[in-house]
Amino acid sequence: MPQFVVLTRADGTVAVMTFPGMPTPSDIAAELAKMPGQQFVSHRLLDAAELPSTREYRDAWTDSGSGPLSHDMPRAREIHKARLRAERAPLLAALDVEYQRAIEANDSGRKQRVAATKQRLRDVTADPRIQAAETIDALAAVQVEAPT
């Protein structure tokens, strides 16, 4: 059964190493030697049940020193906003084409609809539910709505 070691960096972020069995201190030291430039302030063994159920917000994991890993919600919010921006980018690009076609057709109603849709997409990262999210599930519930 795999064993996990959580390594905590000075900034509070963590790295998790997986071992096929129970690691010895020399096993851990050997793995740390493979990561030059990385400075870890602590490490501990971790049970699989103490890992978050999804790796989706892995860069927001944090370790209190005991019990399961948790999420640094401010960091998770920034990760989520970056994902929303990446998800909306192709939608905005398609709407740019749609807007150009509306200009060419001199269709002011269509231009207004496209502009409003683009604004909704730009505003997704300002959704108050992101700031209010206290859990990863609440945060993940905020999604980009595809234009209609």
C-alpha positions as semicolon CSV with decimal commas, in nm:
position;residue;x (nm);y (nm);z (nm)
1;M;0,000;0,000;0,000
2;P;0,149;0,339;-0,096
3;Q;0,263;0,572;0,177
4;F;0,268;0,949;0,151
5;V;0,501;1,212;0,289
6;V;0,387;1,574;0,293
7;L;0,663;1,833;0,270
8;T;0,588;2,189;0,376
9;R;0,768;2,483;0,215
10;A;0,840;2,811;0,394
11;D;0,553;2,981;0,208
12;G;0,306;2,723;0,341
13;T;0,261;2,533;0,014
14;V;0,314;2,161;0,019
15;A;0,453;1,883;-0,193
16;V;0,346;1,522;-0,152
17;M;0,577;1,229;-0,220
18;T;0,449;0,878;-0,272
19;F;0,641;0,571;-0,166
20;P;0,550;0,208;-0,244
21;G;0,587;0,114;0,124
22;M;0,678;0,276;0,455
23;P;0,965;0,519;0,382
24;T;1,270;0,534;0,605
25;P;1,433;0,866;0,691
26;S;1,707;0,781;0,438
27;D;1,442;0,720;0,168
28;I;1,298;1,065;0,234
29;A;1,644;1,225;0,239
30;A;1,729;1,059;-0,094
31;E;1,415;1,199;-0,255
32;L;1,480;1,545;-0,111
33;A;1,829;1,536;-0,260
34;K;1,665;1,504;-0,604
35;M;1,498;1,844;-0,553
36;P;1,784;2,097;-0,540
37;G;1,677;2,452;-0,467
38;Q;1,359;2,341;-0,291
39;Q;1,360;2,424;0,076
40;F;1,118;2,244;0,301
41;V;1,060;2,344;0,662
42;S;0,893;2,022;0,773
43;H;0,768;1,685;0,664
44;R;0,545;1,412;0,803
45;L;0,385;1,086;0,704
46;L;0,034;1,115;0,571
47;D;-0,241;0,858;0,531
48;A;-0,419;0,837;0,197
49;A;-0,741;0,939;0,375
50;E;-0,576;1,268;0,474
51;L;-0,527;1,373;0,112
52;P;-0,798;1,589;-0,048
53;S;-1,033;1,389;-0,267
54;T;-0,933;1,584;-0,578
55;R;-0,600;1,717;-0,699
56;E;-0,778;1,998;-0,886
57;Y;-0,667;2,265;-0,637
58;R;-0,341;2,094;-0,543
59;D;-0,143;2,419;-0,555
60;A;-0,364;2,548;-0,273
61;W;-0,305;2,253;-0,039
62;T;-0,173;2,343;0,303
63;D;-0,071;2,140;0,607
64;S;-0,147;2,228;0,967
65;G;0,100;1,967;1,092
66;S;-0,159;1,706;1,185
67;G;-0,476;1,565;1,039
68;P;-0,581;1,597;0,677
69;L;-0,443;1,851;0,432
70;S;-0,667;2,151;0,380
71;H;-0,696;2,422;0,118
72;D;-0,571;2,776;0,144
73;M;-0,895;2,932;0,018
74;P;-0,745;3,266;-0,097
75;R;-0,495;3,070;-0,309
76;A;-0,771;2,834;-0,431
77;R;-0,981;3,134;-0,534
78;E;-0,694;3,268;-0,747
79;I;-0,644;2,926;-0,905
80;H;-1,016;2,911;-0,983
81;K;-1,017;3,261;-1,135
82;A;-0,725;3,162;-1,360
83;R;-0,918;2,854;-1,472
84;L;-1,227;3,062;-1,544
85;R;-1,018;3,304;-1,751
86;A;-0,873;3,016;-1,952
87;E;-1,217;2,865;-2,003
88;R;-1,374;3,189;-2,119
89;A;-1,091;3,288;-2,357
90;P;-1,210;3,081;-2,657
91;L;-1,568;3,190;-2,593
92;L;-1,463;3,556;-2,602
93;A;-1,263;3,494;-2,919
94;A;-1,567;3,343;-3,088
95;L;-1,777;3,637;-2,973
96;D;-1,521;3,877;-3,121
97;V;-1,588;3,717;-3,459
98;E;-1,963;3,738;-3,398
99;Y;-1,929;4,107;-3,310
100;Q;-1,731;4,175;-3,628
101;R;-2,003;4,008;-3,832
102;A;-2,263;4,225;-3,660
103;I;-2,059;4,534;-3,752
104;E;-2,035;4,420;-4,113
105;A;-2,411;4,360;-4,121
106;N;-2,473;4,692;-3,947
107;D;-2,688;4,503;-3,695
108;S;-2,689;4,716;-3,379
109;G;-2,921;4,479;-3,189
110;R;-2,687;4,188;-3,249
111;K;-2,386;4,401;-3,148
112;Q;-2,557;4,489;-2,821
113;R;-2,641;4,124;-2,745
114;V;-2,286;4,012;-2,820
115;A;-2,140;4,297;-2,614
116;A;-2,363;4,205;-2,319
117;T;-2,262;3,840;-2,344
118;K;-1,893;3,935;-2,358
119;Q;-1,938;4,151;-2,049
120;R;-2,101;3,862;-1,860
121;L;-1,802;3,645;-1,948
122;R;-1,556;3,913;-1,835
123;D;-1,748;3,953;-1,509
124;V;-1,733;3,582;-1,418
125;T;-1,413;3,631;-1,216
126;A;-1,586;3,902;-1,012
127;D;-1,874;3,671;-0,916
128;P;-1,932;3,732;-0,543
129;R;-1,973;3,358;-0,489
130;I;-1,599;3,319;-0,550
131;Q;-1,509;3,545;-0,260
132;A;-1,783;3,394;-0,042
133;A;-1,676;3,034;-0,111
134;E;-1,556;2,869;0,207
135;T;-1,513;2,523;0,055
136;I;-1,366;2,384;-0,263
137;D;-1,707;2,249;-0,363
138;A;-1,865;2,595;-0,331
139;L;-1,580;2,744;-0,532
140;A;-1,600;2,480;-0,805
141;A;-1,972;2,552;-0,840
142;V;-1,890;2,890;-0,996
143;Q;-1,857;2,812;-1,366
144;V;-1,845;2,997;-1,696
145;E;-2,186;2,988;-1,856
146;A;-2,166;2,924;-2,227
147;P;-2,316;3,199;-2,442
148;T;-2,660;3,127;-2,580
